[in-house]
Amino acid sequence: MKEQNYESYSERGSAGVKFLAVFLLIVLVANAGYNYIPVAYDGASFKQEMDVAVVKGLAASGNIKPLEAVKATIQKAAYDYNVPSDAFIEIKPAGGYIQAHVVYSKPVSILPFGIYTYTYNFDYRAVPSGYLTKQ
């Protein structure tokens, strides 16, 4: 006679449960990435634009006012990279160059339905560096 394996009856459906759990986990991670990556990308791109703006201000010549050029560049970049309108933006001369400081926070929905919202904090001070700053 055949011996019956009673464990096989109790394990029916466990593959479906595992598949559902893994699928749900993948969906949650994909949702978090879909919401967080654009905000982080905008923040990193804005940092780069701030660095470029202060170097351009340092290298400005002729009738161009360095402080005004840096302000205009950073304000345009703030609009392009979705910086909130209530962000703290400070652009001021410091020594022989111009520095820019921007601070803002942005909520990012990590889990769907508002279960968990992460606050992306941006706080960066752009100061020119490199061969242009050497006297």
Sequence and secondary structure as in RCSB ss.txt:
>XXXX:A:sequence
MKEQNYESYSERGSAGVKFLAVFLLIVLVANAGYNYIPVAYDGASFKQEMDVAVVKGLAASGNIKPLEAVKATIQ
KAAYDYNVPSDAFIEIKPAGGYIQAHVVYSKPVSILPFGIYTYTYNFDYRAVPSGYLTKQ
>XXXX:A:secstr
     HHHHHTTTHHHHHHHHHHHHHHHHHHHHHHHHHHHHHHHHHHHHHHHHHHHHHH  TT  HHHHHHHHHH
HHHHHTT  TT EEEEEEETTEEEEEEEEEEEEEEEGGGTEEEEEEEEEEE   SGGG  
